[in-house]
Amino acid sequence: MQPAPLAPEARYLLARTNDQVVGCCAVQPVGPETCELKRMFVSPVVRGQGVADMLLAEAEQLALRLGSRSMLLETGVRQPAAMRLYERAGYRRIANYPPHDQDPLSVCYEKALPARSSRVAAGE
């Protein structure tokens, strides 16, 4: 099954080492205070070096800047390393949401994002 295209409101993040892109993800608003992490990928040559952790943290900061209070994501049961990453980062498993609710190979997560302090919100 082909993944659905991302919405025009989606924002993309790239991780680079020198001039090489080694990872990417997208943050897509899906509700008034909710974003969804999409298309998270880290090149096999840099896995285990913290790139995924960095991308995830940046994605959460971007979601906060977009006004989100929570982040959703979907991964697959065949992605145990991704599941460990998300759980380690504070994501909790939730019931699969559409369009993943009928897919037995999907696993969905959610994380409440910390409220931004007034200093962060003011750009300090």
C-alpha positions as CSV (number, residue, x, y, z in Angstrom):
1,M,0.0,0.0,0.0
2,Q,1.3,3.4,-1.0
3,P,1.5,6.0,1.8
4,A,-0.8,8.9,1.5
5,P,0.8,12.2,0.4
6,L,1.6,14.6,3.2
7,A,-0.5,17.7,3.6
8,P,0.8,21.1,2.3
9,E,1.1,22.2,6.0
10,A,3.6,19.5,6.7
11,R,7.1,20.7,7.7
12,Y,10.2,18.7,7.0
13,L,13.4,18.2,8.9
14,L,16.7,16.9,7.6
15,A,19.7,15.6,9.5
16,R,23.1,16.1,7.8
17,T,26.6,15.0,8.3
18,N,28.9,17.3,6.3
19,D,27.1,17.5,2.9
20,Q,25.3,14.1,3.3
21,V,21.6,13.9,4.3
22,V,21.6,11.0,6.9
23,G,18.0,11.3,8.2
24,C,14.6,13.0,7.8
25,C,11.2,13.3,9.1
26,A,8.1,15.4,8.7
27,V,5.7,17.1,11.2
28,Q,2.2,17.4,10.0
29,P,-0.6,19.2,11.9
30,V,-3.6,17.0,12.2
31,G,-5.7,18.9,14.6
32,P,-5.9,22.2,16.5
33,E,-3.3,21.2,19.1
34,T,-1.9,17.9,17.6
35,C,0.8,17.1,15.1
36,E,1.8,13.7,13.7
37,L,5.3,12.6,13.1
38,K,5.6,11.2,9.6
39,R,8.3,9.5,7.4
40,M,11.0,9.2,10.1
41,F,14.1,7.7,8.5
42,V,17.7,7.4,9.5
43,S,20.4,6.1,7.1
44,P,21.7,2.7,8.2
45,V,25.3,4.0,8.2
46,V,24.6,6.4,11.1
47,R,22.1,4.4,13.1
48,G,23.0,4.1,16.8
49,Q,24.7,7.5,16.7
50,G,21.9,9.6,18.1
51,V,20.6,10.9,14.9
52,A,17.1,9.6,15.5
53,D,17.0,11.0,19.0
54,M,18.0,14.4,17.6
55,L,15.5,14.4,14.8
56,L,12.7,13.4,17.2
57,A,13.6,16.2,19.7
58,E,13.7,18.7,16.8
59,A,10.3,17.4,15.5
60,E,8.8,17.9,19.0
61,Q,10.2,21.5,19.2
62,L,8.7,22.2,15.7
63,A,5.3,20.8,16.8
64,L,5.4,23.1,19.8
65,R,6.2,26.1,17.6
66,L,3.2,25.1,15.5
67,G,1.0,25.2,18.6
68,S,0.7,21.5,19.3
69,R,0.3,20.1,22.7
70,S,0.7,16.5,21.6
71,M,2.4,14.4,18.9
72,L,1.0,11.2,17.3
73,L,2.9,8.7,15.3
74,E,2.5,5.3,13.6
75,T,5.2,2.7,13.2
76,G,5.1,-1.0,12.4
77,V,5.4,-4.1,14.6
78,R,8.3,-5.0,12.5
79,Q,10.2,-1.9,13.6
80,P,11.3,-2.8,17.2
81,A,14.2,-0.3,17.2
82,A,11.7,2.5,16.3
83,M,9.3,1.3,19.0
84,R,12.2,1.4,21.6
85,L,13.2,4.9,20.4
86,Y,9.7,6.3,20.8
87,E,9.1,4.5,24.2
88,R,12.4,5.8,25.5
89,A,11.4,9.3,24.4
90,G,8.2,9.1,26.5
91,Y,5.7,8.1,23.9
92,R,2.9,5.8,25.1
93,R,1.2,3.2,23.0
94,I,-2.4,4.1,22.1
95,A,-5.2,2.5,20.1
96,N,-4.5,2.6,16.4
97,Y,-6.1,5.7,14.8
98,P,-7.4,6.0,11.2
99,P,-6.2,5.1,8.7
100,H,-4.1,2.6,10.7
101,D,-7.0,1.3,12.8
102,Q,-7.6,-1.7,10.5
103,D,-3.9,-2.6,10.1
104,P,-2.7,-5.4,12.4
105,L,1.0,-4.5,11.6
106,S,0.6,-0.9,12.7
107,V,1.4,0.4,16.2
108,C,0.4,4.0,17.2
109,Y,1.9,6.2,19.9
110,E,1.2,9.6,21.5
111,K,3.2,12.0,23.6
112,A,1.9,15.0,25.5
113,L,4.4,17.8,24.7
114,P,5.6,20.0,27.5
115,A,4.1,23.4,27.8
116,R,6.4,26.1,26.4
117,S,7.8,28.4,29.0
118,S,7.2,32.1,28.5
119,R,10.9,32.5,27.9
120,V,10.8,29.9,25.1
121,A,7.6,31.3,23.7
122,A,9.1,34.8,23.6
123,G,12.1,33.5,21.7
124,E,14.7,33.8,24.4
